[in-house]
Amino acid sequence: MTQTLLSLNRRTFASLRKHRNYRLFFAGQLVSLPGTWMQRIAQAWLILSLTHSPFAVGILALAQFAPFTVLGLFAGVVVDRLDARRTVLATQTASMLLAAALAAIALAGAAKPWHVYAIAALQGTVQVLDAPARQALTYRMVGPAELPNAVALNSSLFNASRILGPALGGAIIATAGVGICFALNAASFLAVLAGLLAIRADELHPLQLGERPTLLRGAREGLAYARRSPRVLVTLFVVLMLSTFCFNFNVLLPVLAKQTLHGGPTVFGILSATFGAGALLGALLAASLGRASSGVLLLGTGGFAGLQLLLAPVHSAVACGLLLFAIGACFTLWTSSSNSSLQLDAPDHLRGRVVGLYYYCFNGLGPVGGLLAGWLAAKGGTELAFLVTGAIGVASVAVATARLRVPLGRFTWA
């Protein structure tokens, strides 16, 4: 038993042990990502405080995700044409400047809803390139052997920040206001930029690249590859459906905290952190498994959607926290599995486009899902919203299970 635990521990942190460049990148993200989560909950709370409308929080989601809908299909083509490290340096610098602008407006007491929407839309535009570029850079830092491990470790860091960031954010909003959250996030990007500048280019994994594609031809090539690959197509379908209809916690958690549970920013922060704690556990489990599989993907998606049906009628903060913890664990199991399997299956010259398709499916219809979640919450509270979105998610997983022909009792874990 002890030997098994030691083996799991070695596998869990393999990428950090073996690759200096990845350690630098990871360290920068360790500082920056809690600030990102502080800003996310501060934006949602600011909009809810200014408008007192759940639908307005849905409009915030529209502003954040609309750039993926408009530009997402072409983001992967751009990433395939550019150097990943330089692209991430540019996007992280832009994110820092946008956070600083939002901090200045909020601290001056001049914030209006349209200010928050506009900056959220600009940030979303930056994220269209940033997300696939960071994945491409991860592949180059660790290579194919450690890629599933590094993707899961990225998820573990991202979701550990879900714990620290919202908890700190809720406390800071209650004591010092949203502007301080935005300012701290802006400062945190300095750590990321320092880590990226210290990366040694000669230690990056080489790629076998072909002719640089044009935007339209490159997008067509990426879509054609996905159509020809049944596993890729089913994986993208599941990501699209669950991300659109089930992953709207940026809209529903502030409403759950304020209106369903009659709490304040501290309750909102705790609920967000509880989801993050579960997501961290799921990410560490994914990192220890060694490789992605269809079974892990379907188990994670089924749990993620099905548990939302159980969350719908709950009015106890403790019960909500426990369910959100389990939902968070399922969330990172399926996102880590889908992300790493898509990257490993893709050839080098198409990897950026495949990752771009992943993020397009993950974010591209976010405006539709966010508005739907906000409208459902306005009509019937979070009870109706979680009931409808959870049912759509369960039906989608059933379709994917049938297409992949994976028996529900026979999952492959490694």
N, C-alpha and C positions, 0 to 999 in steps of 0.2 A: 504493500500500500504506500509506504514512504517513497519507494523508488518511482512509483507511478506519479505521485504528486511532484517529485523533483523533475521528472520528465515533462510533465505539463508545464511547470514553471519555466523550464528551459525553452520550450516551444513558444510560450506566451510572449516572451520578450526577445525572441531571436533577432529581429530586425534591429533593435536598439543595440544589442551586443556586437553585431557584426559590421555595422555601417556607420562611420563617423558622420557623413553628410546627413543621414537620417536623424542621428542624435541631435545635430544642430537645428534641423527643421523642427523636430519634436519639441525641443526646449523652447523655441520661439513661440510655437503654438500653445505650449503650456501656460505661458504668460498672457497671450492675446485672447484665447478663446473664452475664458471667463468674462472678459470685458465685452466680447461680442454678445454673450447671453444677457449680460446686464443691460445692454442697449436694446436687445429685442423685447425684453419684458417692459423696459421703461417706455419704449415707443408705444406698445399696446396700451399700457396704463395711461400714458399721456393722452392718447386719442380717446379712450373711454372716459377720462376725466373731463376732457374738453367738450365731448359730444353727448355723453351718457347714453350711447347707442351701440348695441352689439353689432348692428349692421355697419356702423362706421368702422369697427375693427375689421370687418370683412372687406371694406374698401381698402384698408391698410394692406391686407393680404393681397388684394388686387394690384395695388401699386408695387408691392415687392416682387410679385411673380409674373406680372405682365411682360417684362422684358424677356423672360424665358419663353413665353408663348410666341413673341414676335421674332426673337433672334436665336432661340435655342437650337434650331436645326442646323444653323451655320456655325455655332460656336466651336464644335469639334473640328471642323475644317480649318478654322483659323488657328486652333491649337496645334494641329498637325503641321501647319506652315511655319510656326514660330518656335523660338527657344523657350522651353517650359520655365526655366528659372527666371529669365528676364520678364516673361509674361507675369509670373506670380509677383515679382518685385513691383511691377507697374500697378497691378490690381490692388495689392496690399497698401501701396502708397495712396492710391485713390480712395480706398476705404478709410484710411486714417484721416484724410482731409475732409471727407463727408461727415465723419463722426465729430470732428472739431467744429464744423459749421453748425451741426445740430446742437452741440453743447453751447455754442455762443448764443444761438437764438433762444434756447430754453433758459439759460442763466440770465439773459436780458429780460425775461418775462414777456417776450414778444411772440411766443409760439402760437401759431394758428394751425388748424387741421391741415390746410393745404401745404404748409411748410413741411410738415411731417410726411405727408404723402409724396411730395416732390423729392425729398431726400431719400425716402424709401425706394422710389422708382429709380433714382440714380444709383443707389446702392445695389439694387437688383440688376441693373445693367452691368455693373462691374462684376457681380457674381456670375453672370452668364459666362464670362471668360475665366474667372478665377477658379470656379469649381472643377471643370475638366482639366485646367492647367495644373492645379495642385495634384490631381490624380496622375497625370502624365509625369510630373516631377517625382512623385512617389515611386512609380515604376522605374524611373531612371536612377533613383537613389539606391534601391534595394534589388532590382532585377526580378525575374519571374519566380525564382525559388521562394523568396520571402514575401512576395507580393500579397498573398492572402493574409499573412501575419501582419504586415504593415498596414493594410487596409483596416483590419480589425483593431489594431492599436490606434490608428487615427480615429476610429469610431469611439474607442474607449476614452481617448483624450477629449474628443468632442462632447461625449456624454458625461464625463466627469465634470466638465465645465457646466453642463446643465444643472449639476448639483450646486457647485460653488457659485456660479454666476447669478442664477435667480435668487438664491438665498441671500447673497450679498446685495443684489439689486433691490429685493424687497425691503431689506433693512435700510438701505441708502435712500430709497424713494420715501420711506416713512419718516426719515430723520433729516435728510438734506435736500431731497427733491430729485427729479429726473435729470436735471442738467448735469449734476455731478456724475451720474452714471455714464452719460455721453462723453464727458471729459476724460474719465478714467479709461474708457474704451479707446479713445483717440491715442492716449499715451501708451497703451499696451501694444500698439502696432510697432513701436520702436524695437521691441524684442524680436519680432518676426523679421523685420528688415535686417537687423544685425545678423541673425542666423542665416538668412539667405545670402548675404554678402560674404559670409565666411565659408560657404560651400566650395569644395574643390571640384572644378569642372572636369579635371582629368580622371576623377574617380567615379563619374556617372556612368551608368550602364549604357553601352552603345546601342544604337538602333539601326535597323535595316530599312531605310526610307527610299521610296521611289520618287517619281516626279511630283513636284509640288502641285496640288490640285487647285483648280479654280473653285470659287464658292459653290456655284450651281452643280458642276460636275462632281465635286467632292461630296456634297450633300447627297446626290443621287447614288454614288458608290456606297456610302454608309447605309442608306436605306435598303439598297439591293442586297447588301451583305446580311442585314437583319432579316429580310424576307426569306433568304435562302437557308437560314439556320433556325430550325424549329425551337431549339432550347433558348436561343437568344430572343426570338420573337415572343415566346411565352413569358420569359423573364421580364421583358419590357412591358408586356401587357399587365402583369401583376403590379409592377412598379407604378405604371400609369394609373391604374384603378385605385390602388390603396393610397397613393400619394394625393390623388385628386380628391377622393371622397372621405378618407379616414384620417389623414394626417393634417388636421386643421386645429391643432392645439393652440397655435398662436391666436386663433379667433375664439375658441371655446373655453380655454382655461381661465382667462380673465373674467368671462361671463360666469363660469362655474364658481369661481372664488367669490365674486362680488354679488351676484344675483341669486344663484342656487344655494350657496352655503352662507350667504350674508356676511362675508368676511372682507378684509382689507388687503392692502398690498403684501402684508406679511404672509397671509394665507395663500395668496397667489404665488409668492416666491417659494413657499414650502411645497405646494403642489407641483410646480415646475421642477423643483429640485428632486422630488420623489420620483417623478418620471425619469429624470436624469440618472438617479441612482440605479433604477432598474435597467436603463439603457447601458450604463457602465458595466453592470454584471453580464448582460448579454454580449457586449463587445469583448470582454475578457474571455468569456466562454468560447466565442467565435475564434479568438486569437489562439486558443489552446487546441482547437480541433484539427488544425493542420491544413485543411483544404475545404473549399466550398462544395456543396452538394445540393441537389434538387430537394432532398428530404429536409434539410435544414431550412431552405428557402420556404417550403410549403408549411412546415411546422411553425416557423416564425410568423408568416403572413396569416395563417389560420388563427393563431393565438392573438395577434394584434387586432384583427377585425372582430373575432368572437368576444373578446373581453370587453370591447366597447358596448356590446349589447348588454352585458352585465352592469356596466357603469351607468347606463342610461337612467334607471330609476333611483339611483343612490342619492341620499341627501345627508349622509354622514361624512364629515371631513376625514375621519380615520379610514373608513371603508373606501372612500375615493382615493386616498393615498395608497392603500394596499393594491387596489386595482391598477392605478397608474404605474406603480412599481412593476407589476407583471407585464403591463402593456409596453413599458419601456424596454424590458428585457427581450420581448418578442420583436420589437422594432429593430434593434441592432442585429439580431440574428438574421433577419431577412435582408436588411440593407447591406450588411457586410458580405453575406453570401452572394447576393445578386451582383454587387459591384465587382468583387474579385473574380467571379466566374466569367463575367462579360469581358473584363480586361485580359484574362488569361487565354480565353478562346480567340480573341481578336489578333490578327497579324499586326506587326509593328506599324505599317503604313496606314492602318485604319483605326488604331487604338484610340487616338484622340476623338475620332468621329463616333466610335462606339460609346466612349465615355460621355461624349456630348449628347448622344441619344438617351443614355441613362438619365442624365440630368434634365434633359428636355421632358422625359416622361415623369421624372420626380417633381419638377417644378413648373413645367410648361402649361398645365391646366390648373395650376394653383389658384389663379384668379377665379375660375369657375367654382372650384371647391370652397374657397374662402367665402365667396358671396353666398353660395348655397348654405354653408354652415351658419353664417351670420343671419341669413333669412330664416332658417329653421329655428335658430335660437330666439330670434325676435318673435316668431309665431308660437312656439311651444316650449321655449326654454331649452336648456341643454338636454333635457330628457328626450325631446323629439329629435334633436340634432344627432345625438349619439345612437339612437335607435335606427334612424334612417341610414346614416353613414355606415354603421356596423353591419347592417343587413346587406348593403351593397358590397361591402368588403368580403363577407362570407360567401356570397354568390360568386364573386370573382375568383376566389381561391378554389372553389369547387370546380369551376371551369378549367383553371390551370392544372389542377390535380388530374382531371380527366385527360387533358391534352398531353401531359407528361407521362401518364400511365404509371404514377408512383402510388402503390397501395399505402393507405394511411397508416397501417401498422408496420410498415417495413421501410423505415427511413434509413438512409446511409449517412453516418455521421463523420466519416473520415475517408 
